[in-house]
Amino acid sequence: MTNLDLPEPIAAYFDADKRDGEVVARCFTNQAVVKDEGQTHSGHTAIKAWKTAASAKYSYTSEPFAVEQRDGRYIVRSRLTGNFPGSPVDFRFVFNLERGKIASLEITP
């Protein structure tokens, strides 16, 4: 990962993303919501299932290269490279943090 000054919960998410769905789910609050590919995933069980399915479908790496804070949210730009259509592609990850965990995440190209 590059030398970005990411808040700890966000850095933990990108580190966990290299592992598995269970580790990723632990980065989120109990009622967290993830929006990705037109789907909404709420709570630890759904977030774990979302990440497990994505990791089974695609092999990829995610390298954050920019971060900004706006309106209480953190917007991280990351380059995903892998075995999916259009690779590599830059994605926008919009995080809301709460009590040291991720309360919501929206991922868009």
C-alpha positions in Angstrom: 0.0 0.0 0.0 1.1 3.5 -0.6 2.0 5.9 2.2 -1.4 7.5 2.5 -2.5 8.9 5.9 -5.6 6.7 6.1 -7.7 6.6 9.4 -7.1 3.3 11.2 -10.5 1.7 10.4 -10.0 2.4 6.7 -6.4 1.2 6.7 -7.6 -2.0 8.5 -10.3 -2.5 5.8 -7.8 -2.3 2.9 -5.5 -4.7 4.8 -8.3 -7.1 5.6 -9.4 -7.0 2.0 -6.3 -9.1 1.2 -7.6 -11.8 3.5 -11.2 -13.0 3.8 -14.8 -12.0 4.5 -14.7 -12.6 8.2 -11.7 -10.3 8.7 -13.3 -7.6 6.5 -16.6 -7.8 8.4 -14.8 -7.1 11.7 -13.9 -3.7 10.4 -17.5 -2.6 10.4 -20.1 -1.7 13.1 -22.9 -4.2 13.9 -25.4 -2.2 11.8 -23.0 -1.2 9.0 -24.2 -0.9 5.4 -22.1 -1.6 2.3 -23.3 -0.6 -1.2 -21.5 -2.2 -4.1 -22.5 -3.2 -7.6 -26.1 -2.0 -7.2 -26.6 -4.2 -4.0 -26.9 -3.2 -0.4 -25.5 -5.4 2.4 -26.4 -4.7 6.0 -24.8 -6.1 9.1 -21.8 -8.4 9.7 -23.3 -11.6 8.2 -24.3 -9.8 5.0 -21.0 -8.0 4.7 -19.0 -11.2 5.3 -21.1 -13.0 2.6 -20.6 -10.0 0.2 -16.8 -10.0 0.6 -16.6 -13.8 0.5 -18.6 -14.0 -2.7 -16.5 -11.1 -4.3 -13.3 -12.8 -3.4 -14.5 -16.2 -4.8 -15.6 -14.5 -8.1 -12.5 -12.3 -8.6 -8.9 -12.3 -7.8 -7.7 -8.8 -7.3 -5.4 -6.3 -5.5 -6.5 -2.9 -4.3 -4.0 -0.1 -4.0 -5.4 3.2 -2.5 -3.7 6.2 -4.0 -5.7 9.2 -2.8 -7.8 10.2 0.2 -9.8 13.3 1.1 -12.2 14.1 3.9 -15.4 15.9 2.9 -18.7 16.4 4.8 -17.6 14.0 7.6 -16.8 11.2 5.1 -13.6 9.8 3.8 -13.3 9.4 0.1 -10.5 7.0 -1.0 -9.5 6.4 -4.6 -8.1 2.9 -5.1 -6.8 1.1 -8.2 -8.2 -2.5 -8.5 -6.2 -4.8 -10.7 -7.4 -8.4 -11.3 -9.2 -10.9 -13.3 -12.4 -8.9 -13.9 -13.7 -7.0 -17.0 -12.0 -3.7 -17.5 -9.0 -4.3 -15.2 -7.3 -2.3 -13.9 -10.0 0.2 -12.8 -10.0 3.0 -10.3 -12.8 2.9 -7.7 -14.1 5.4 -5.2 -14.7 4.1 -1.7 -16.8 6.5 0.5 -16.5 5.7 4.2 -18.5 6.9 7.2 -16.8 6.1 10.5 -18.4 5.6 13.9 -16.7 4.8 17.2 -13.5 3.5 15.5 -15.3 1.3 13.0 -16.8 1.7 9.5 -20.5 2.5 9.7 -21.0 2.6 5.9 -19.2 2.1 2.7 -20.2 2.9 -0.8 -18.0 1.6 -3.7 -18.4 3.2 -7.2 -16.2 3.3 -10.3 
